Amino acid sequence: MAGHNDSSASGKKSSEGPNDVSTLNAESLQSNVKIIYYCRTFMSIIGGVIAGILGFTGLSGFILYFFIMAITSVGLIAKAGLQVHSYFDSWNQIVIDGFLGGLLSFVLFWTFSYDIVHIF
């Protein structure tokens, strides 16, 4: 992940004290958000295939999705080294972004793999 200190435009460090505001590089922030979407989509597809193969139906499949997304969020936070504000604007970008898009991918692959394994 790209952090806010990755830009090489300025080699100076500001030491003005506690009023110093850190800024984020827009390109790095956009790249980090893309990484979150890719991770969530990939984990949703894998989780959907697992749910379909194991034969989960109804609420149990959605519980698996929420569990997978929680693990993904914890993994992304660990990858950021618990310094979320160095890579993102807020915690919401790691925890919430890509959640609905991942849900749609999960349901698609869940029903597809369930049909292949248990119906055909």
N, C-alpha and C positions, 0 to 999 in steps of 0.2 A: 504494500500500500504506500501511496505517496503522501508524505506529510507536508506541513506548512513550511518546514525549514528546507525543503528540497529545491527551492528556486535559487539560482545562482546569480540573481540580479544584484544583490547587495551582500557584501561580505561583512558588514558591520553588525555588531550586536548592540541592541539598545539596553542601556542600564539606567533608565530614568526612575526606576522604582516600581511601587505597586500600581501606579496608574497606567503602566504600559499595557496596551491592548494588542494581543496577538491576532494576526490576520491569516486567512487561509488563501492559498493559491487556487484560483477558480478551476484551472485545468486539472490539478491534482484532486480537488473535491469532486469534479465530474467523473474522473477516472475511478475514484473510490466508490461512488454511487453505482457506477456500472458494474464494478466487482461485486457489490452486494446483490444486485439484480441477477447476475450470472450465478452466484452461489445459491441464492434462493431458488432460482429456476431449476438448477441442476439437482439440488437436494429434493425439490418437489417431485421431479420426474423419478428419481431413484425411490423415494418414499411411496409414490403411487404404484410403481411396479411391485415393490415389496408388499404393499397392502393388497394388491390384486392377487399376487401369487399365494399369499397366506390366507386369502379368502375372507378378508374383513368386509363386513357390510354395515351400512347404517352409521350410527354414531361412533362405533369403534374405529372406523377409518378416519374420521375427522379428528378424533382424539390423537391418533397416530400422527396426523398432519401437524397439529399444534405442538406435539412433542418434538417432532423433527425440526420445526421452525424455532423452538426454544433452544434446541441443541445448536442449530445453525447460528442463532444470535449470540450464544455464549462463545462459540468458536470464533466468530468475527470479532467479538470484544477481546478475546484472548489474543487473537492475531494482532490487534491494535495495541497490545500491551497494556490494557486497561487505561490508556490515554486517549479516549474517544475524541476529546476536543482538539487533539492535535491533527486528526484526520477528517473529522466531520463537524458540521455545525452544531448538532445536538445528538442526544441519545436516541431520539425518535428515528433518525435515519438508519441506525443499525437495527433497532427492534421492529419498526413498523414498515419501512420501505420495502416494496416488492411482495408484500404479504398476499394481496388479492391476486396478483398475476401468478404467483406461485400456487395459490389455491386452485386456479383454473387448470394449470398444468397438472397438478396432483390428481384432480378428479378425472381429467382426460386419460392419463396413464393408468390410473386405478381401474377405471371401467374397462379400458382396453385390455389390460393384462388379466383382469378377472374373467372377461369373456373368453380369452384365448385359453386360459388354464382350466376353468371350471365349466364352461358351457360347451366349447367345441372339443 
